[in-house]
């Protein structure tokens, strides 16, 4: 099993912290966000770790890490960054956003998932936004379930009050077969797709939820990994303060 951390973005909402360093190098306590993720993966015996860089790539220099660079980071998004590391999508893989902080228990739950394509989801997600006033709830990556708990839809701001809705937290687990399915779909899209791609203006502008929705629409059984435990997305200075409270306990 290997891990791919997507850390190419500029992190403009975290400025001034990200003027001179990438978002993933912003520190929480005495460690950068990326270092904290690497530590968790290693504690879970995942030592084959890759980071996809972009903005200020030369500032990310951890030893014994595989590096891939999205040269077009300023004009593309997470989906394009992921496939910069396509050579690592040959086996069971965990994909994470580089601006996440999570405890070991979260990754253990992801590792224990036995399906081919799974996405980490928190069901009790709304209370997070009571304190995240700089990151509105409407920007959460929502996941809509049917009555049998199958995933129907993943996108921002799903407004269906009587339905079961969770939040995708930015972690994907693929089996070896799941990695093959994702790669095959990506190559098909590269050859034939033009115009909008789900909620993105183009395939190159697509984020990971757009690709997950494409798999769902193609009949791939994308399964929920319902997680519990400490995690936090670091998108604004306020999020850093929230994470300090969560992980300082």
C-alpha positions in Angstrom: 0.0 0.0 0.0 1.2 3.5 -0.8 0.0 7.0 -0.1 -0.3 10.0 -2.4 -0.6 13.5 -0.8 -1.9 16.3 -3.1 -0.1 19.5 -2.1 0.2 21.5 -5.3 -2.2 24.4 -4.6 -1.3 28.0 -3.6 -3.4 28.2 -0.4 -4.4 31.8 -1.0 -6.8 31.8 1.9 -4.0 31.1 4.3 -2.0 34.2 3.4 0.1 35.8 4.7 1.4 32.3 5.9 1.6 31.0 2.3 3.4 33.9 0.7 6.8 32.3 1.2 5.9 28.6 1.8 3.3 26.1 0.3 0.2 25.5 2.3 1.3 22.0 3.4 4.4 23.5 5.0 2.4 25.8 7.3 3.0 24.6 10.9 0.6 23.4 13.5 2.4 23.4 16.8 6.0 22.4 15.8 5.3 20.4 12.7 4.1 21.2 9.2 0.8 19.8 8.0 2.7 17.5 5.5 5.0 16.3 8.2 2.1 15.4 10.4 0.5 13.4 7.6 3.8 11.6 6.9 4.1 10.7 10.6 0.6 9.2 10.7 1.2 7.1 7.5 4.5 5.8 8.9 2.8 4.9 12.2 0.4 2.9 10.1 3.3 1.1 8.4 2.8 3.0 5.1 6.3 4.0 4.1 5.8 4.4 0.3 4.7 8.0 0.4 4.4 10.4 -2.6 3.8 14.2 -2.6 2.5 16.0 -5.6 3.9 19.5 -5.4 3.3 22.7 -7.5 3.4 26.1 -5.8 6.9 26.7 -4.3 7.8 23.1 -4.8 11.4 23.5 -3.8 10.2 24.3 -0.2 9.0 20.7 0.3 12.0 18.5 0.9 11.3 15.6 3.2 13.7 12.6 3.0 12.6 9.3 1.6 9.6 10.7 -0.2 8.6 10.4 -3.8 8.0 13.7 -5.5 5.8 14.5 -8.5 5.3 18.1 -9.7 2.2 19.6 -11.3 3.9 22.1 -13.5 0.5 23.6 -14.4 -0.7 23.9 -10.8 -1.9 27.5 -11.3 -4.3 26.6 -14.1 -5.4 23.1 -13.0 -6.8 21.5 -9.9 -6.6 18.3 -7.8 -7.6 15.8 -10.4 -4.8 16.9 -12.7 -2.4 16.8 -9.7 -3.4 13.3 -8.8 -2.6 12.0 -12.3 0.9 13.6 -12.2 1.6 10.7 -9.8 -0.2 8.1 -12.0 2.7 5.7 -11.8 1.9 5.2 -8.2 -1.6 4.1 -9.0 -0.6 0.5 -9.6 -1.5 -0.9 -6.2 -3.6 -0.3 -3.2 -3.4 3.5 -2.6 -4.6 6.1 -0.1 -5.0 9.6 -1.5 -5.2 12.6 0.8 -5.5 16.4 0.4 -2.3 18.1 1.6 -4.2 20.6 3.9 -5.6 17.9 6.2 -4.6 17.1 9.8 -5.9 13.8 11.1 -5.1 11.3 13.9 -3.9 7.8 13.3 -7.4 6.3 14.0 -8.7 8.0 10.8 -6.2 6.3 8.6 -6.6 3.0 10.4 -10.3 3.1 9.5 -9.4 3.9 5.9 -6.9 1.1 5.7 -9.5 -1.4 7.0 -11.8 -0.6 4.1 -12.0 -3.7 1.9 -13.8 -2.4 -1.3 -12.3 -1.2 -4.5 -13.1 2.5 -4.3 -13.9 4.2 -1.0 -14.2 7.8 0.2 -13.9 8.9 3.8 -17.1 10.6 5.0 -18.1 12.2 8.2 -21.9 12.1 8.9 -21.8 14.5 11.9 -20.2 17.2 9.9 -22.4 20.3 10.4 -21.2 21.2 13.8 -17.7 21.9 12.3 -19.2 24.9 10.5 -20.6 26.5 13.7 -17.0 27.7 14.3 -15.7 27.8 10.7 -17.2 31.2 9.9 -14.5 31.9 7.3 -15.3 28.7 5.4 -19.1 28.6 4.8 -21.0 25.3 5.0 -22.0 25.8 1.3 -18.4 25.0 0.4 -18.4 21.6 2.0 -18.0 18.6 -0.4 -21.3 16.9 0.4 -22.2 13.3 -0.2 -25.8 12.2 -0.8 -27.0 8.7 0.1 -30.0 6.7 -1.0 -32.2 4.8 1.4 -29.8 1.8 1.2 -26.8 4.0 2.1 -25.4 3.9 -1.5 -23.6 7.0 -2.6 -25.7 8.9 -5.3 -23.9 12.2 -5.6 -20.9 14.1 -4.4 -20.7 17.9 -4.8 -20.8 21.1 -2.9 -23.9 22.4 -1.2 -26.4 19.6 -1.7 -29.8 21.0 -0.5 -32.0 18.0 0.2 -33.2 18.4 3.9 -35.0 15.1 4.1 -32.0 13.1 2.8 -28.9 11.6 4.5 -26.0 13.8 3.7 -22.3 13.6 4.8 -19.1 15.4 4.1 -16.3 14.0 2.0 -13.2 14.8 4.1 -10.6 14.6 1.3 -9.3 11.0 1.7 -9.8 8.2 -0.9 -8.9 4.6 -0.7 -8.3 2.4 -3.8 -7.6 -1.3 -4.0 -5.3 -2.4 -6.7 -8.4 -3.0 -8.9 -9.7 0.4 -7.9 -6.5 2.1 -8.9 -6.8 0.4 -12.3 -10.4 1.5 -12.7 -9.5 5.1 -11.9 -6.6 5.1 -14.3 -8.6 3.6 -17.1 -11.4 6.2 -16.7 -8.8 9.0 -16.7 -7.2 7.9 -19.9 -10.6 7.5 -21.5 -11.5 11.1 -20.5 -8.2 12.5 -21.7 -8.9 11.1 -25.2 -12.5 12.0 -25.6 -13.8 14.6 -23.1 -14.4 18.2 -24.1 -16.2 21.0 -22.3 -17.5 21.0 -18.7 -16.8 18.1 -16.4 -19.4 17.8 -13.7 -19.1 21.0 -11.5 -15.8 22.0 -13.2 -15.4 24.2 -16.2 -13.1 21.5 -17.8 -11.4 18.2 -17.1 -8.2 20.1 -16.2 -10.1 22.2 -13.7 -11.7 19.2 -12.1 -11.3 18.4 -8.4 -11.4 14.9 -6.9 -15.1 14.9 -6.2 -15.7 15.5 -9.9 -13.8 12.4 -10.8 -15.6 10.4 -8.0 -19.0 11.5 -9.5 -17.8 10.4 -12.9 -17.1 6.9 -11.5 -20.5 6.8 -9.8 -22.2 7.9 -13.1 -20.2 5.2 -14.9 -21.7 2.5 -12.7 -18.7 2.0 -10.4 -19.6 1.1 -6.9 -18.0 3.9 -4.8 -18.4 3.0 -1.1 -18.5 5.2 1.9 -15.9 4.9 4.6 -17.7 6.3 7.6 -15.0 7.8 9.8 -15.0 9.0 13.4 -12.1 10.7 15.2 -10.1 13.9 15.1 -9.5 15.6 11.8 -9.4 19.1 10.4 -9.1 20.9 7.1 -6.7 23.8 7.2 -8.0 26.4 4.7 -7.9 29.7 6.6 -6.0 31.1 9.6 -9.2 30.5 11.6 -8.9 26.7 10.8 -5.4 26.7 12.3 -6.8 28.1 15.5 -9.5 25.4 15.4 -7.0 22.7 14.8 -4.9 23.9 17.7 -7.9 23.4 20.0 -8.8 20.0 18.5 -5.3 18.5 18.6 -4.0 20.3 21.6 -6.3 18.4 23.9 
